Amino acid sequence: MDQTEKPWNNVYTINLDVTPGQTLQSNTSNELKMDAKPRGVALIFVTVPELALEAERYRSIFQQLLFEPVICPALTRDQTVAKLSEVADTNTKYKGDAFIMMFIGHGYNERIIGWSAFPQWPPAPGDVLPVRDIVAMFSETRCRPLAQKAKMFIFNCCSEMSDTECLAPGFVNSQSIDTMTSLDTKWKTDNKLTHVIYACAQGSKAWHDQVNGPIGHVSVFGQALSHTIAQYSWQKNVYQLFVMSVNRLEEELQRKDKTNRQTEIKMVTVDKKLFFNPGLFNNKHDRAVRYTTVLCTTRNDAYGQKRNRYSVGRIATDGDNTVLTNTQRTLSLSRRNIIVGTDTRRP
């Protein structure tokens, strides 16, 4: 595939097919580990009914990236905290290499607004949850199961402020990313391998529109990011995907004359590239094991003495008659008449 391929045109189907990866880029001196199956959990919170199908689109995308996605619709602030705590506060071993949280809804001053039956503006204090508090839940010291694993937080929401004007309109500068003001640099001592992506800068609005297609409504940011991941994640790392999404977003907002969004990303103690590797995984995490039944028959020696006992054993092999043992010994079995039968199953 040509790496300079023109970006896909906007489509308004619910699902997008993610281009499969070709080369696994994971767990090297320059690349973070991203080769487990499953990759990890992806929680998708959505509080805007019109964007429920956009959440479904991302569920499909994350599933194709080998995550285990869960859509969490219409949760209040407290319910959101409880759902995040199920992952952050668990004492069980985390299955996967990464964690994703995506929020699609309303925001205020770098806080997300939980669902409420009686919304108000400005939002009630009990309805908002600061971005920094969410990220802090998954710090190295508070969330041990995710220590040394990649974390990604995507906030597709407004960041309006009640006491200031929105930022003056201006073309989004792709070089001005990594500027999120609320994420204090001192967090670097506790938060590691953390990516925080915001649809718009502090004081700005995010937008969603009705479209002609099965998806019904899409957010401008969500449309740009979903298409970019689907088309390019097979070869581009997360930071590159973000910059490409910003470029696509800029073009779309120019057409809509809404160029004051200033999308942001903050990467906390990320010193390696992160590739999604769609469809690819290290097969040691999902290896089929073949069980070989071996008959050992008894025999009389020249003096009529029995030297062997009769036994039937099941030996776990990797499908090529290589025995798998805890001590990692290798035993080659004869393919002559001692092999009675084989079957393949998951251990």
C-alpha positions as a Markdown table, in Angstrom:
| # | Residue | x | y | z |
|---|---|---|---|---|
| 1 | Met | 0.0 | 0.0 | 0.0 |
| 2 | Asp | 1.3 | 3.5 | -0.9 |
| 3 | Gln | 2.1 | 5.3 | 2.3 |
| 4 | Thr | 1.2 | 8.6 | 0.6 |
| 5 | Glu | -2.3 | 7.4 | -0.1 |
| 6 | Lys | -4.9 | 10.1 | -0.1 |
| 7 | Pro | -7.1 | 10.2 | 3.0 |
| 8 | Trp | -10.4 | 8.4 | 2.6 |
| 9 | Asn | -13.5 | 10.5 | 1.9 |
| 10 | Asn | -15.9 | 10.8 | 4.8 |
| 11 | Val | -18.4 | 8.0 | 4.9 |
| 12 | Tyr | -21.4 | 7.8 | 7.2 |
| 13 | Thr | -21.8 | 4.1 | 7.7 |
| 14 | Ile | -21.7 | 2.9 | 11.3 |
| 15 | Asn | -18.7 | 0.6 | 11.0 |
| 16 | Leu | -15.4 | 1.3 | 9.3 |
| 17 | Asp | -13.0 | -1.5 | 8.3 |
| 18 | Val | -9.6 | -1.1 | 9.8 |
| 19 | Thr | -6.7 | -1.8 | 7.4 |
| 20 | Pro | -4.9 | -4.9 | 8.8 |
| 21 | Gly | -1.3 | -4.6 | 9.9 |
| 22 | Gln | 1.5 | -6.2 | 8.0 |
| 23 | Thr | 4.5 | -6.1 | 10.4 |
| 24 | Leu | 4.3 | -6.3 | 14.2 |
| 25 | Gln | 5.9 | -3.2 | 15.7 |
| 26 | Ser | 6.0 | -3.9 | 19.4 |
| 27 | Asn | 8.2 | -4.3 | 22.5 |
| 28 | Thr | 11.5 | -3.0 | 21.1 |
| 29 | Ser | 13.9 | -0.3 | 22.3 |
| 30 | Asn | 11.8 | 2.2 | 20.3 |
| 31 | Glu | 8.3 | 0.7 | 20.5 |
| 32 | Leu | 6.0 | 0.1 | 23.4 |
| 33 | Lys | 4.6 | -3.4 | 23.9 |
| 34 | Met | 1.3 | -3.8 | 22.0 |
| 35 | Asp | 1.0 | -7.4 | 20.9 |
| 36 | Ala | -1.2 | -9.2 | 23.4 |
| 37 | Lys | -4.5 | -10.7 | 22.6 |
| 38 | Pro | -6.7 | -9.2 | 23.9 |
| 39 | Arg | -4.9 | -5.9 | 23.9 |
| 40 | Gly | -6.8 | -4.7 | 27.0 |
| 41 | Val | -10.0 | -2.9 | 27.9 |
| 42 | Ala | -11.5 | 0.0 | 26.0 |
| 43 | Leu | -14.3 | 1.9 | 27.9 |
| 44 | Ile | -16.4 | 4.1 | 25.7 |
| 45 | Phe | -18.6 | 6.6 | 27.7 |
| 46 | Val | -21.3 | 8.4 | 25.7 |
| 47 | Thr | -23.8 | 10.9 | 27.2 |
| 48 | Val | -25.2 | 12.5 | 24.0 |
| 49 | Pro | -28.0 | 10.3 | 22.5 |
| 50 | Glu | -27.4 | 11.6 | 19.0 |
| 51 | Leu | -23.8 | 10.2 | 19.1 |
| 52 | Ala | -24.7 | 6.7 | 20.4 |
| 53 | Leu | -23.9 | 5.2 | 16.9 |
| 54 | Glu | -20.6 | 7.0 | 16.8 |
| 55 | Ala | -19.8 | 5.2 | 20.1 |
| 56 | Glu | -20.8 | 2.0 | 18.3 |
| 57 | Arg | -18.4 | 2.9 | 15.5 |
| 58 | Tyr | -15.5 | 3.2 | 17.9 |
| 59 | Arg | -16.6 | -0.1 | 19.6 |
| 60 | Ser | -16.1 | -1.8 | 16.2 |
| 61 | Ile | -12.8 | 0.0 | 15.6 |
| 62 | Phe | -11.3 | -0.9 | 19.0 |
| 63 | Gln | -12.5 | -4.5 | 18.6 |
| 64 | Gln | -10.7 | -4.7 | 15.3 |
| 65 | Leu | -7.6 | -3.4 | 17.1 |
| 66 | Leu | -8.1 | -6.5 | 19.4 |
| 67 | Phe | -9.3 | -4.6 | 22.5 |
| 68 | Glu | -12.3 | -5.7 | 24.5 |
| 69 | Pro | -14.6 | -2.6 | 24.1 |
| 70 | Val | -17.5 | -1.8 | 26.4 |
| 71 | Ile | -20.0 | 1.0 | 25.7 |
| 72 | Cys | -21.1 | 2.9 | 28.8 |
| 73 | Pro | -24.2 | 5.0 | 27.9 |
| 74 | Ala | -25.8 | 7.8 | 29.9 |
| 75 | Leu | -23.7 | 7.4 | 33.1 |
| 76 | Thr | -23.8 | 10.1 | 35.8 |
| 77 | Arg | -20.6 | 11.5 | 37.2 |
| 78 | Asp | -20.6 | 9.1 | 40.1 |
| 79 | Gln | -21.4 | 6.1 | 37.9 |
| 80 | Thr | -18.5 | 7.1 | 35.6 |
| 81 | Val | -16.2 | 7.1 | 38.5 |
| 82 | Ala | -17.5 | 3.7 | 39.6 |
| 83 | Lys | -17.0 | 2.2 | 36.2 |
| 84 | Leu | -13.4 | 3.5 | 35.9 |
| 85 | Ser | -12.7 | 2.2 | 39.4 |
| 86 | Glu | -13.6 | -1.3 | 38.3 |
| 87 | Val | -10.4 | -1.2 | 36.2 |
| 88 | Ala | -8.2 | 1.2 | 38.2 |
| 89 | Asp | -8.8 | -0.4 | 41.7 |
| 90 | Thr | -8.8 | -4.0 | 40.8 |
| 91 | Asn | -6.3 | -6.3 | 42.5 |
| 92 | Thr | -6.5 | -8.9 | 39.7 |
| 93 | Lys | -3.9 | -9.3 | 37.0 |
| 94 | Tyr | -4.7 | -7.1 | 34.0 |
| 95 | Lys | -5.0 | -9.0 | 30.7 |
| 96 | Gly | -3.4 | -6.9 | 27.9 |
| 97 | Asp | -0.9 | -4.3 | 27.1 |
| 98 | Ala | -3.0 | -1.1 | 27.2 |
| 99 | Phe | -6.1 | 0.6 | 28.5 |
| 100 | Ile | -8.3 | 3.1 | 26.6 |
| 101 | Met | -10.9 | 5.4 | 27.9 |
| 102 | Met | -13.0 | 7.5 | 25.5 |
| 103 | Phe | -15.6 | 10.0 | 26.5 |
| 104 | Ile | -18.1 | 11.3 | 24.0 |
| 105 | Gly | -20.3 | 14.0 | 25.5 |
| 106 | His | -20.3 | 17.4 | 27.1 |
| 107 | Gly | -17.4 | 19.1 | 28.8 |
| 108 | Tyr | -16.7 | 22.2 | 30.8 |
| 109 | Asn | -13.3 | 23.8 | 31.6 |
| 110 | Glu | -11.3 | 20.6 | 31.1 |
| 111 | Arg | -13.9 | 18.6 | 33.0 |
| 112 | Ile | -16.3 | 16.1 | 31.7 |
| 113 | Ile | -20.0 | 16.4 | 32.5 |
| 114 | Gly | -21.8 | 13.3 | 33.6 |
| 115 | Trp | -25.4 | 12.6 | 32.4 |
| 116 | Ser | -28.1 | 14.4 | 34.3 |
| 117 | Ala | -31.9 | 14.3 | 34.1 |
| 118 | Phe | -31.8 | 18.0 | 35.0 |
| 119 | Pro | -28.8 | 19.6 | 33.2 |
| 120 | Gln | -27.9 | 23.1 | 33.9 |
| 121 | Trp | -25.3 | 25.7 | 32.8 |
| 122 | Pro | -22.8 | 26.1 | 34.3 |
| 123 | Pro | -23.0 | 22.4 | 35.3 |
| 124 | Ala | -23.6 | 21.5 | 38.9 |
| 125 | Pro | -20.4 | 20.7 | 40.8 |
| 126 | Gly | -21.7 | 17.2 | 41.5 |
| 127 | Asp | -22.0 | 16.6 | 37.8 |
| 128 | Val | -18.4 | 17.3 | 36.6 |
| 129 | Leu | -15.3 | 15.3 | 36.8 |
| 130 | Pro | -11.9 | 16.9 | 36.1 |
| 131 | Val | -9.7 | 15.3 | 33.5 |
| 132 | Arg | -6.7 | 15.4 | 35.8 |
| 133 | Asp | -8.7 | 13.3 | 38.4 |
| 134 | Ile | -9.5 | 10.7 | 35.8 |
| 135 | Val | -5.9 | 10.4 | 34.7 |
| 136 | Ala | -4.7 | 10.3 | 38.3 |
| 137 | Met | -6.8 | 7.2 | 39.0 |
| 138 | Phe | -4.5 | 5.3 | 36.6 |
| 139 | Ser | -1.2 | 6.6 | 38.0 |
| 140 | Glu | 1.7 | 4.1 | 38.6 |
| 141 | Thr | 1.1 | 4.3 | 42.4 |
| 142 | Arg | -2.7 | 4.1 | 42.5 |
| 143 | Cys | -3.2 | 1.5 | 39.7 |
| 144 | Arg | -0.7 | -1.2 | 40.0 |
| 145 | Pro | -2.2 | -3.6 | 37.5 |
| 146 | Leu | -1.6 | -1.1 | 34.7 |
| 147 | Ala | 1.9 | 0.0 | 35.8 |
| 148 | Gln | 4.3 | 0.0 | 32.9 |
| 149 | Lys | 1.3 | -0.4 | 30.5 |
| 150 | Ala | 0.1 | 2.2 | 27.9 |
| 151 | Lys | -2.9 | 4.3 | 28.9 |
| 152 | Met | -4.9 | 6.4 | 26.5 |
| 153 | Phe | -7.6 | 8.9 | 27.4 |
| 154 | Ile | -9.7 | 10.5 | 24.6 |
| 155 | Phe | -12.0 | 13.3 | 25.5 |
| 156 | Asn | -14.4 | 14.2 | 22.6 |
| 157 | Cys | -16.2 | 17.0 | 24.3 |
| 158 | Cys | -16.4 | 20.8 | 24.7 |
| 159 | Ser | -14.1 | 22.7 | 27.1 |
| 160 | Glu | -16.1 | 25.9 | 27.5 |
| 161 | Met | -15.6 | 28.2 | 30.4 |
| 162 | Ser | -18.4 | 30.2 | 32.0 |
| 163 | Asp | -16.2 | 33.2 | 32.9 |
| 164 | Thr | -14.2 | 33.7 | 29.8 |
| 165 | Glu | -14.8 | 34.1 | 26.1 |
| 166 | Cys | -13.9 | 31.3 | 23.7 |
| 167 | Leu | -10.5 | 31.6 | 22.1 |
| 168 | Ala | -10.3 | 33.9 | 19.2 |
| 169 | Pro | -10.9 | 32.2 | 15.8 |
| 170 | Gly | -7.8 | 31.1 | 14.1 |
| 171 | Phe | -6.4 | 28.3 | 12.0 |
| 172 | Val | -5.4 | 25.3 | 14.1 |
| 173 | Asn | -1.6 | 25.0 | 14.3 |
| 174 | Ser | -0.5 | 21.4 | 14.2 |
| 175 | Gln | 2.8 | 22.4 | 15.7 |
| 176 | Ser | 1.1 | 23.7 | 18.9 |
| 177 | Ile | 0.1 | 20.4 | 20.3 |
| 178 | Asp | 1.3 | 19.0 | 23.7 |
| 179 | Thr | 0.0 | 22.2 | 25.5 |
| 180 | Met | -2.9 | 21.0 | 27.7 |
| 181 | Thr | -2.7 | 23.4 | 30.6 |
| 182 | Ser | -4.6 | 21.4 | 33.3 |
| 183 | Leu | -2.1 | 18.5 | 33.2 |
| 184 | Asp | 0.5 | 19.6 | 35.6 |
| 185 | Thr | 4.0 | 18.5 | 34.7 |
| 186 | Lys | 4.6 | 17.2 | 38.3 |
| 187 | Trp | 2.3 | 14.3 | 37.3 |
| 188 | Lys | 5.2 | 12.8 | 35.5 |
| 189 | Thr | 6.4 | 11.3 | 38.8 |
| 190 | Asp | 3.2 | 9.3 | 39.1 |
| 191 | Asn | 1.8 | 9.0 | 35.6 |
| 192 | Lys | 3.7 | 7.1 | 33.0 |
| 193 | Leu | 3.1 | 5.9 | 29.4 |
| 194 | Thr | 0.0 | 8.1 | 29.4 |
| 195 | His | -1.6 | 9.7 | 26.3 |
| 196 | Val | -4.3 | 12.3 | 26.9 |
| 197 | Ile | -6.1 | 13.6 | 23.8 |
| 198 | Tyr | -8.6 | 16.4 | 23.8 |
| 199 | Ala | -11.0 | 17.3 | 20.9 |
| 200 | Cys | -10.5 | 21.0 | 21.6 |
| 201 | Ala | -8.5 | 23.4 | 23.8 |
| 202 | Gln | -9.7 | 25.1 | 27.0 |
| 203 | Gly | -12.4 | 27.7 | 26.3 |
| 204 | Ser | -13.5 | 26.0 | 23.0 |
| 205 | Lys | -16.5 | 24.1 | 21.7 |
| 206 | Ala | -16.6 | 20.7 | 20.0 |
| 207 | Trp | -19.2 | 20.1 | 17.3 |
| 208 | His | -21.4 | 17.4 | 16.0 |
| 209 | Asp | -23.6 | 17.4 | 12.9 |
| 210 | Gln | -26.5 | 15.5 | 11.5 |
| 211 | Val | -25.5 | 13.6 | 8.3 |
| 212 | Asn | -27.1 | 11.5 | 5.6 |
| 213 | Gly | -26.2 | 8.0 | 6.4 |
| 214 | Pro | -26.9 | 5.1 | 8.8 |
| 215 | Ile | -24.8 | 6.7 | 11.6 |
| 216 | Gly | -27.2 | 9.7 | 11.7 |
| 217 | His | -24.9 | 12.1 | 13.6 |
| 218 | Val | -21.1 | 12.4 | 13.9 |
| 219 | Ser | -18.8 | 14.7 | 15.8 |
| 220 | Val | -16.2 | 16.5 | 13.7 |
| 221 | Phe | -13.3 | 15.3 | 15.8 |
| 222 | Gly | -14.7 | 11.7 | 16.0 |
| 223 | Gln | -15.1 | 11.6 | 12.3 |
| 224 | Ala | -11.5 | 12.7 | 11.7 |
| 225 | Leu | -10.0 | 10.3 | 14.3 |
| 226 | Ser | -12.0 | 7.3 | 13.3 |
| 227 | His | -11.1 | 7.5 | 9.6 |
| 228 | Thr | -7.5 | 8.1 | 10.4 |
| 229 | Ile | -7.2 | 5.1 | 12.7 |
| 230 | Ala | -9.1 | 2.9 | 10.3 |
| 231 | Gln | -6.9 | 3.9 | 7.3 |
| 232 | Tyr | -3.4 | 4.4 | 8.8 |
| 233 | Ser | -3.0 | 2.5 | 12.1 |
| 234 | Trp | -1.5 | -0.4 | 10.2 |
| 235 | Gln | 1.7 | 1.7 | 9.7 |
| 236 | Lys | 1.5 | 4.9 | 11.8 |
| 237 | Asn | 2.1 | 5.3 | 15.6 |
| 238 | Val | -0.4 | 7.0 | 17.9 |
| 239 | Tyr | 1.3 | 10.4 | 17.8 |
| 240 | Gln | 1.4 | 10.3 | 14.0 |
| 241 | Leu | -2.3 | 9.3 | 13.9 |
| 242 | Phe | -3.1 | 12.3 | 16.1 |
| 243 | Val | -1.3 | 14.8 | 13.9 |
| 244 | Met | -2.9 | 13.3 | 10.8 |
| 245 | Ser | -6.3 | 13.6 | 12.5 |
| 246 | Val | -5.6 | 17.2 | 13.4 |
| 247 | Asn | -4.8 | 18.0 | 9.7 |
| 248 | Arg | -8.0 | 16.3 | 8.6 |
| 249 | Leu | -9.9 | 18.2 | 11.3 |
| 250 | Glu | -8.5 | 21.5 | 10.2 |
| 251 | Glu | -9.7 | 21.0 | 6.7 |
| 252 | Glu | -13.2 | 20.0 | 7.8 |
| 253 | Leu | -13.4 | 23.0 | 10.2 |
| 254 | Gln | -12.3 | 25.4 | 7.5 |
| 255 | Arg | -15.1 | 24.2 | 5.4 |
| 256 | Lys | -17.5 | 24.8 | 8.3 |
| 257 | Asp | -15.8 | 28.2 | 9.2 |
| 258 | Lys | -15.2 | 26.9 | 12.7 |
| 259 | Thr | -11.4 | 27.1 | 13.0 |
| 260 | Asn | -11.0 | 27.9 | 16.7 |
| 261 | Arg | -10.9 | 24.3 | 18.1 |
| 262 | Gln | -7.1 | 23.8 | 18.8 |
| 263 | Thr | -7.1 | 20.0 | 19.4 |
| 264 | Glu | -4.6 | 18.9 | 22.0 |
| 265 | Ile | -2.6 | 15.9 | 23.0 |
| 266 | Lys | -0.5 | 15.5 | 26.1 |
| 267 | Met | 2.0 | 12.6 | 26.4 |
| 268 | Val | 3.2 | 11.9 | 29.9 |
| 269 | Thr | 6.5 | 10.0 | 30.2 |
| 270 | Val | 6.1 | 8.4 | 26.8 |
| 271 | Asp | 9.6 | 7.7 | 25.4 |
| 272 | Lys | 8.7 | 5.1 | 22.9 |
| 273 | Lys | 6.3 | 4.9 | 19.9 |
| 274 | Leu | 3.0 | 3.2 | 20.3 |
| 275 | Phe | 1.6 | 1.2 | 17.3 |
| 276 | Phe | -1.9 | -0.4 | 17.4 |
| 277 | Asn | -0.8 | -3.3 | 15.1 |
| 278 | Pro | -4.4 | -4.0 | 13.9 |
| 279 | Gly | -5.0 | -7.7 | 13.7 |
| 280 | Leu | -1.5 | -8.7 | 14.7 |
| 281 | Phe | -0.5 | -10.4 | 17.9 |
| 282 | Asn | 2.3 | -12.4 | 19.4 |
| 283 | Asn | 1.0 | -16.0 | 19.0 |
| 284 | Lys | 2.5 | -17.1 | 22.2 |
| 285 | His | -0.5 | -15.4 | 23.8 |
| 286 | Asp | -3.0 | -17.5 | 21.8 |
| 287 | Arg | -1.2 | -20.8 | 20.8 |
| 288 | Ala | -3.2 | -23.8 | 20.1 |
| 289 | Val | -1.9 | -26.8 | 22.0 |
| 290 | Arg | -2.1 | -30.3 | 20.6 |
| 291 | Tyr | -2.4 | -33.2 | 23.0 |
| 292 | Thr | -0.8 | -36.4 | 21.7 |
| 293 | Thr | -1.8 | -39.8 | 23.2 |
| 294 | Val | 1.1 | -42.2 | 23.4 |
| 295 | Leu | 0.8 | -46.0 | 24.0 |
| 296 | Cys | 3.7 | -47.6 | 25.8 |
| 297 | Thr | 3.2 | -51.4 | 25.6 |
| 298 | Thr | 4.9 | -54.0 | 27.7 |
| 299 | Arg | 7.5 | -56.4 | 26.3 |
| 300 | Asn | 9.2 | -59.5 | 27.5 |
| 301 | Asp | 13.0 | -59.6 | 27.3 |
| 302 | Ala | 15.0 | -62.7 | 26.3 |
| 303 | Tyr | 14.6 | -64.1 | 29.7 |
| 304 | Gly | 10.8 | -63.7 | 29.8 |
| 305 | Gln | 11.0 | -60.8 | 32.2 |
| 306 | Lys | 8.7 | -57.8 | 31.8 |
| 307 | Arg | 10.8 | -54.7 | 31.5 |
| 308 | Asn | 8.1 | -52.1 | 30.7 |
| 309 | Arg | 4.7 | -51.2 | 32.1 |
| 310 | Tyr | 1.7 | -50.5 | 30.0 |
| 311 | Ser | 0.5 | -46.9 | 30.2 |
| 312 | Val | -1.5 | -44.4 | 28.3 |
| 313 | Gly | -0.3 | -40.8 | 28.6 |
| 314 | Arg | -1.4 | -37.4 | 27.3 |
| 315 | Ile | 1.5 | -35.1 | 26.5 |
| 316 | Ala | 0.9 | -31.4 | 25.6 |
| 317 | Thr | 2.7 | -30.4 | 22.4 |
| 318 | Asp | 2.8 | -27.4 | 20.2 |
| 319 | Gly | 1.3 | -29.2 | 17.3 |
| 320 | Asp | 4.6 | -30.5 | 16.0 |
| 321 | Asn | 5.1 | -33.1 | 18.6 |
| 322 | Thr | 7.4 | -30.9 | 20.7 |
| 323 | Val | 6.5 | -31.4 | 24.3 |
| 324 | Leu | 5.7 | -28.3 | 26.4 |
| 325 | Thr | 6.8 | -28.6 | 30.0 |
| 326 | Asn | 7.3 | -26.2 | 32.8 |
| 327 | Thr | 11.0 | -26.8 | 32.6 |
| 328 | Gln | 10.9 | -26.0 | 28.8 |
| 329 | Arg | 12.4 | -29.4 | 27.9 |
| 330 | Thr | 12.0 | -30.5 | 24.3 |
| 331 | Leu | 11.2 | -34.1 | 23.5 |
| 332 | Ser | 11.0 | -35.4 | 20.0 |
| 333 | Leu | 8.4 | -38.2 | 19.7 |
| 334 | Ser | 8.8 | -41.0 | 17.2 |
| 335 | Arg | 6.1 | -40.8 | 14.5 |
| 336 | Arg | 6.1 | -44.6 | 14.2 |
| 337 | Asn | 3.3 | -46.7 | 15.5 |
| 338 | Ile | 3.3 | -45.3 | 19.1 |
| 339 | Ile | 1.1 | -42.2 | 18.1 |
| 340 | Val | -2.5 | -43.3 | 18.4 |
| 341 | Gly | -4.4 | -40.0 | 18.0 |
| 342 | Thr | -4.2 | -36.3 | 18.3 |
| 343 | Asp | -6.7 | -33.5 | 19.0 |
| 344 | Thr | -6.3 | -29.7 | 19.1 |
| 345 | Arg | -7.8 | -27.5 | 21.7 |
| 346 | Arg | -7.1 | -24.5 | 23.9 |
| 347 | Pro | -5.2 | -25.3 | 27.1 |
